[in-house]
Amino acid sequence: MRQATNPLLAAPSIAAAAISARLRRTTPFRVSLALGLSVLLATVFFGTADPTTTIATRTSPIVPLTQAAFTTTFSTDRALSEPVTLAFSAPMDPASVAAAIKVEPPTPIDLDWDATGRILTVAPRAHWSVAAFNTVTVEAGALAASGQPLARPARAVFLTRDETIGSIVPSVPMGDRVSLATTFVVTFTRPVDLETIQTAIRLDPPTPGTARSVTRPDGPTRFEFSPAAPLKADTPYQLIINGVRDTDGVALHPMSLAVRTVKAPAVVRSRPSAGTNGVATDAALSVRFSQAMDRRATARAFSVTTGGKTVAGT
């Protein structure tokens, strides 16, 4: 390379000597020309020198997770306290995932990772929304432990079980009314918290009573409220249930049943009828009531007198 450049370096020197010989009489011009030729020589020399070495470094871009990074699970009739799990193809950064997770409808949650950092368990602190589509989503961009982001979201979609509802029926209906001795049977579609029952059931007008479980094996959850004393005749009552929670801790909607008790029993017929004359001394006496009577109580209340004296009989 150096040999190839020698002729190039000599040519400017020869030209400069020839020009200088002709212009020896003009000193200022001779000096300027010498300086210009010196600059030209320097440019040619350094331009032909060996170039500096440039080292290229290959970059390592962060690429998104693609293998099994996108997961969607779906289930129905899920229990309100049952957790869901999300699986990832690589160990994840817990803080990044926690910042990227979203729950709809909004629900406070707790997160728990397995030892590999790939399986995330999401549990509600109280319970999921009732009878609703719930979604737990880890948005795209959440980082793996390696710094790689999720290309697409990981999501769990599930439908929670229906709400717990109840019904009330009187145990002794009498047409459009109820007996004075009636109790009230309350049935729930799902198990309920027993501790909430006693304080949740009341009868208005205020009437003392107790609630006991009458649930049968493999049957619906059922309770019976029994007034401590017979109800008053021809009186409106309302059984109110408010404050019951199911076993998931979900409060049930208040419910009630309005009833009216039967009228007080009355005598509708007697034999012999009042004012009858000439009745045989051995004739049987009978009374008919408007409704079925308690035999023992009625027998104690029944009496026959003549001349101020009690007539023996059965």
ChimeraX attribute file (.defattr): number of C-alpha atoms within 10 A of each C-alpha:
attribute: neighborCount
match mode: 1-to-1
recipient: residues
	/A:1	8
	/A:2	9
	/A:3	7
	/A:4	9
	/A:5	13
	/A:6	11
	/A:7	11
	/A:8	13
	/A:9	15
	/A:10	12
	/A:11	10
	/A:12	14
	/A:13	14
	/A:14	11
	/A:15	11
	/A:16	17
	/A:17	12
	/A:18	10
	/A:19	13
	/A:20	18
	/A:21	10
	/A:22	10
	/A:23	14
	/A:24	11
	/A:25	10
	/A:26	10
	/A:27	11
	/A:28	10
	/A:29	12
	/A:30	17
	/A:31	11
	/A:32	10
	/A:33	15
	/A:34	15
	/A:35	10
	/A:36	11
	/A:37	15
	/A:38	13
	/A:39	11
	/A:40	13
	/A:41	16
	/A:42	11
	/A:43	11
	/A:44	13
	/A:45	15
	/A:46	10
	/A:47	10
	/A:48	12
	/A:49	11
	/A:50	8
	/A:51	8
	/A:52	6
	/A:53	5
	/A:54	6
	/A:55	6
	/A:56	5
	/A:57	6
	/A:58	6
	/A:59	6
	/A:60	6
	/A:61	7
	/A:62	10
	/A:63	11
	/A:64	18
	/A:65	22
	/A:66	13
	/A:67	11
	/A:68	12
	/A:69	19
	/A:70	19
	/A:71	15
	/A:72	15
	/A:73	15
	/A:74	12
	/A:75	12
	/A:76	13
	/A:77	13
	/A:78	17
	/A:79	15
	/A:80	23
	/A:81	16
	/A:82	12
	/A:83	17
	/A:84	17
	/A:85	16
	/A:86	20
	/A:87	19
	/A:88	19
	/A:89	17
	/A:90	18
	/A:91	18
	/A:92	24
	/A:93	18
	/A:94	19
	/A:95	10
	/A:96	17
	/A:97	21
	/A:98	13
	/A:99	11
	/A:100	16
	/A:101	17
	/A:102	17
	/A:103	16
	/A:104	14
	/A:105	13
	/A:106	12
	/A:107	17
	/A:108	12
	/A:109	16
	/A:110	12
	/A:111	15
	/A:112	13
	/A:113	16
	/A:114	10
	/A:115	8
	/A:116	10
	/A:117	18
	/A:118	17
	/A:119	18
	/A:120	19
	/A:121	14
	/A:122	18
	/A:123	20
	/A:124	17
	/A:125	12
	/A:126	14
	/A:127	19
	/A:128	29
	/A:129	21
	/A:130	18
	/A:131	16
	/A:132	17
	/A:133	17
	/A:134	20
	/A:135	19
	/A:136	24
	/A:137	20
	/A:138	23
	/A:139	18
	/A:140	19
	/A:141	17
	/A:142	27
	/A:143	21
	/A:144	22
	/A:145	14
	/A:146	11
	/A:147	15
	/A:148	19
	/A:149	22
	/A:150	25
	/A:151	18
	/A:152	18
	/A:153	17
	/A:154	22
	/A:155	21
	/A:156	19
	/A:157	17
	/A:158	17
	/A:159	20
	/A:160	22
	/A:161	17
	/A:162	16
	/A:163	17
	/A:164	19
	/A:165	14
	/A:166	17
	/A:167	14
	/A:168	20
	/A:169	15
	/A:170	19
	/A:171	16
	/A:172	14
	/A:173	18
	/A:174	15
	/A:175	8
	/A:176	9
	/A:177	17
	/A:178	24
	/A:179	23
	/A:180	22
	/A:181	16
	/A:182	18
	/A:183	22
	/A:184	19
	/A:185	19
	/A:186	20
	/A:187	19
	/A:188	17
	/A:189	16
	/A:190	15
	/A:191	16
	/A:192	21
	/A:193	14
	/A:194	15
	/A:195	10
	/A:196	15
	/A:197	21
	/A:198	16
	/A:199	14
	/A:200	15
	/A:201	20
	/A:202	22
	/A:203	20
	/A:204	12
	/A:205	11
	/A:206	10
	/A:207	15
	/A:208	13
	/A:209	15
	/A:210	15
	/A:211	20
	/A:212	14
	/A:213	14
	/A:214	15
	/A:215	14
	/A:216	9
	/A:217	7
	/A:218	6
	/A:219	9
	/A:220	14
	/A:221	18
	/A:222	21
	/A:223	20
	/A:224	20
	/A:225	24
	/A:226	20
	/A:227	19
	/A:228	12
	/A:229	11
	/A:230	13
	/A:231	20
	/A:232	16
	/A:233	15
	/A:234	15
	/A:235	16
	/A:236	16
	/A:237	19
	/A:238	15
	/A:239	21
	/A:240	17
	/A:241	23
	/A:242	17
	/A:243	16
	/A:244	22
	/A:245	20
	/A:246	19
	/A:247	14
	/A:248	15
	/A:249	14
	/A:250	19
	/A:251	17
	/A:252	18
	/A:253	14
	/A:254	13
	/A:255	15
	/A:256	15
	/A:257	15
	/A:258	12
	/A:259	17
	/A:260	20
	/A:261	21
	/A:262	21
	/A:263	16
	/A:264	12
	/A:265	12
	/A:266	10
	/A:267	10
	/A:268	10
	/A:269	13
	/A:270	12
	/A:271	12
	/A:272	14
	/A:273	11
	/A:274	8
	/A:275	5
	/A:276	8
	/A:277	8
	/A:278	5
	/A:279	9
	/A:280	7
	/A:281	6
	/A:282	6
	/A:283	9
	/A:284	11
	/A:285	11
	/A:286	10
	/A:287	12
	/A:288	13
	/A:289	12
	/A:290	12
	/A:291	15
	/A:292	8
	/A:293	12
	/A:294	8
	/A:295	9
	/A:296	9
	/A:297	9
	/A:298	10
	/A:299	11
	/A:300	8
	/A:301	8
	/A:302	10
	/A:303	12
	/A:304	11
	/A:305	9
	/A:306	7
	/A:307	6
	/A:308	7
	/A:309	8
	/A:310	10
	/A:311	11
	/A:312	8
	/A:313	8
	/A:314	7
